[in-house]
Amino acid sequence: MQEKGNVPMTQKHKIEQKSQIPTYKPPVVVVMGHVDHGKTTLLDYIRKSRIAAGEHGQITQHIGAYQVAVNEEAITFIDTPGHEAFANLRSRGARVADIALLVIDASESVKPQTVESIKIIKEAKVPVIVVMTKIDLPNAQPKKVITDLLRYDVITEKNGGNIASVEISAKTGKGIPDLLDTILLVAQLKKLTDVKPGPFAGVVIESRKDKGKGNVGSVLVLQGTVRIGDTVYHGDSSFRVRAMFDDFGKSIPAASAGKPVELLGFTGIPVVGSMISASRESKQLLVPARPTTPEKSTEDTVLSILLKADTQGSLEAVMEGMPEGVHIGQAGIGEITENDVSYAKTTGLVIIGFNVDAHDRVKKIAKEEGVRMRTYTIIYKLFEEITEVIGVLRQGPQRNILGQAKILQEFMYEGSRIAGCQVVEGRIAKGDTVFLVRSNEELPETARIISVRQQKDEVTKVEKGKVCGVRFSKPIDFRIGDMVQSYTSYEL
């Protein structure tokens, strides 16, 4: 006979199963706004605060999103702030997010990317909270921000509208607890924490190829629960979830709606923005994903590059933001390799890396082969330099003058004409490319300096005020009184 207070095993099992069904979905928040208005600083402050609050010794893994505990509840932040080049990623973020934070520097007010973000938020039709940052600065003008937003039909509660606004300082932490409370309040009022019924469905928010883990996809769970061992569908293929990690890199057995996780088992590197689900029918893209197929060269092309990035999302963001005139001849994920250098040499491409590097051996080979290579960790710095180079290249060949010398005499040495010179500006060095200037007119022919001598000694470089004998790589028609100018071409 069943003892009082005991539950039959079959009934107990049903109760445990029911208790595992989530009843609360953390609101998913995306942070948007103008470059340098404090988006990254805000996200970093919140991330570090949760570690200080009780997650000592743990390091947050950058998987595209992370979760913060607030009292007995939680908030998920999509970690994709950045320059306007992230408009594509931010657009996706806004469409999978429940709430958008519109971050505005209170000392600068509305800027171009602020306006762009407002447009994306409105198109995505998600609730917005205005976050005025750097409120601790003496020139902060929160009232001006509220007024300026009226021009874009963003009406805050202070102006009689229904959009919440919060003043914060991510430097001191002032106002951030109010911001977190406001997020939870908006989520509650909009019923954004309600759990949607249905099987597992999620969206890929980041992806990469890892040496140890293989193909890794950061997935934001939108509904249902995914567990290790589940068979899930992605595009036209399916795979078994081999392992699952949270944003601390900790292995977890399952993840429910609102949870960001890294999943292992993908048959290929998943496209950011693609759908993953427990149903074969849900294989469509959640939002349009920009393909990373290299673009064809056009007549407008002035710079062709080989692009490498750390993740699929980064690669798409860089490709999306490249200025006109750039042709992406090849693109891929991972560090810069010898094969990349070999391909770049064959095709004449410049190698650009974002958040990736190359081994010293690869750098040495690139230098020996004359392959130009630049790497960046800040996306807007990448675009600034590329844009500057594009502008210069459109103007035609540019020269950076290193030095100039006046030819005072000429004499023969070992069958070659030697120009006896005095350096009047900069320096003249062995290996320099030079051209001649006669009567203030540049002569078309160029040559290289293959030998520099001071009296009987061979030297590599001669500075301003010194005299030397210069031997050129080929016969050129120099005359006494000509100016020899050495230069380098402007290049990335």
Residue, then its C-alpha position, 0 to 999 in steps of 0.5 A: m500500500q502506498e505510504k502517505g506523503n509518497v508519490p507513485m513513481t510514474q506520477k513523480h516522474k510526470i511532476e519532475q518533467k512538468s517542473q522542468i518546463p520553463t515558465y519564464k523567458p529572459p528578455v533579449v536586449v540588443v544595444m544600438g547607437h552611434v560609434d563611441h557613444g558608450k555601447t561597448t563600455l555599457l555592455d562591459y560594465i554589466r558583464k563585469s558587474r555580474i562577475a563581481a556580484g557572485e561569479h568570481g573566478q569565471i571569465t565571460q566567453h564572447i559567444g555573441a550574447y550573455q546573460v545577467a541575473v537581476n534579483e530572481e530574474a535574468i536578462t540576455f544581452i546580444d553582444t554586437p555593438g559597433h560602427e555603422a558597418f554592423a547595421n546588418l548584424r544589428s538589424r538581425g539583432a533587433r529582429v530577434a531581440d525583445i527590447a532595443l537600447l538606443v544608446i546616446d552620448a548625452s554630451e553629443s546627442v543624436k548622430p548619424q548612426t543614432v538615426e540609422s539605429i532608430k530606423i532599424i528599430k522601427e522596422a523591427k517593431v521592437p520596444v525601445i529604451v533611450v539610454m543617455t550615457k556619459i551623464d557624468l560629463p560636465n557638458a552632458q545635456p540630457k534635455k537636449v537629447i530628449t528634444d532632438l529625438l522628437r525630430y525622429d518621432v521618438i517621444t519619451e515619457k518626459n515629453g508625454g510619450n510612452i518610451a522610457s529613458v534612463e540616464i547612466s554613466a558606464k564609467t561610474g555605474k550610475g543609473i545602471p541598476d535603474l536601467l536593468d530594472t527598466i528593462l524588466l519592467v518594459a518586458q513585463l508590461k509588454k509580456l515579453t517574458d511569456v514562454k511561447p509553446g512549441p518545439f525548440a527553435g533558435v537563431v545563429i548569432e555568431s559562428r566560427k571554426d575552432k581547432g579543438k571544437g570544430n564548427v561552432g555556432s552561437v545560438l540564441v534559443l527563441q522557443g522550446t528547449v535544446r539538449i545535448g544529444d538532440t537531433v536538430y535541423h539547420g538548412d538542408s542538413s541535420f546533426r546531433v548536438r555533441a556539446m553545449f556551453d554557456d557564456f562562461g564556457k561551462s558545459i550545460p545539458a540543456a538551454s531554454a528560450g532566451k538562453p545564448v549557448e554555443l552548440l557543437g556538431f554543425t556539419g559546416i560553419p553556420v550562417v549568422g542569422s540562419m534558423i536552427s530547430a527541432s523541426r525539418e520544416s523550420k529551416q528557413l532563414l529567420v532574417p536575410a543573411r548576406p552571403t560571404t561569397p566574394e564580389k566580382s571586380t567592377e570598373d570602379t575597383v581600385l583596391s582588391i583584397l583577400l579578407k580573413a576574420d575571426t568569425q562569420g559574423s565579423l566577416e559579414a560585417v566587414m564585407e558589408g561596410m567596405p567602401e565603394g572601390v574595394h573588390i573582395g577577391q577571397a574571404g574566409i574565417g581563421e588566421i592568415t595562412e601561407n596558402d593565403v599569402s601564396y594566393a594573394k601573391t598570385t592574384g595581386l590581392v592585399i591581405i586584410g585581417f580583422n581580429v585575426d593574425a598570422h604566425d611570424r613565419v607567415k609574416k616573413i614569407a609575406k614580406e619576402e614575397g612582397v605581399r602587403m598585409r594589414t590586420y585590425t582589431i577595431i572595425y572603424k579603424l579598418f574602414e577609415e584606413i581603407t577609405e583613405v587609401i581608396g581616396v588616394l588611389r583614385q587620384g593616381p600614383q602618389r609619392n612620399i618623398l624621402g629625400q633629395a640631392k643636387i647633382l654637383q658633378e659626374f665621373m666614371y667608375e667601373g664603366s658606369r656614370i656616377a652622380g656626385c651629389q649633395v643631400v639637401e633634404g631628408r636622406i638618400a639611401k641604397g635601394d631607393t627608387v628615384f626620379l630626376v627634376r630638371s628646371n623644376e620639371e619632373l623627368p619621366e624616367t625612374a631608376r633605383i640607387i644600387s650603390v652609395r659611396q662616401q669617398k671610398d666607403e660603401v654606405t647604405k644611407v647619407e643624411k642632409g648636408k653630406v656628399c656622396g657618389v650615387r650609382f643607378s640601376k640603369p643608364i639615365d640621362f642626368r646632368i649637373g644641376d639636376m635634383v635626384q628625388s627618392y620616394t616610396s609609393y603610397e600603399l596600404 
